[in-house]
Amino acid sequence: MLRRAYFEDKSHSAIAEELDLPLGTVKSRLRLAMVKLRAALENLE
């Protein structure tokens, strides 16, 4: 999802449609993925 949202520049609604998921699910998973990515990057410093 992160790849689709940021590297492919797709909207949340387009991702939801592609993956056959509710829009709210896509938004919450992207938010959680960003939290996990931020934590992982902070651990590298």
C-alpha positions, -999 to 999 in steps of 0.1 A, spaced: 0 0 0 28 24 8 43 18 -26 10 25 -43 3 56 -23 37 72 -24 57 58 -54 28 52 -77 10 84 -65 -24 66 -62 -53 80 -42 -66 61 -12 -98 55 -30 -80 40 -60 -60 17 -38 -92 6 -20 -108 -2 -53 -78 -21 -66 -75 -42 -34 -113 -45 -30 -111 -30 5 -131 -4 23 -116 31 21 -113 33 59 -93 1 60 -68 15 34 -65 47 54 -59 30 87 -34 5 73 -15 33 56 -14 53 88 -2 22 108 24 15 81 38 51 84 40 47 122 59 15 119 82 29 92 89 60 113 98 38 143 121 16 122 139 46 107 143 62 142 160 29 153 186 32 126 198 66 139 
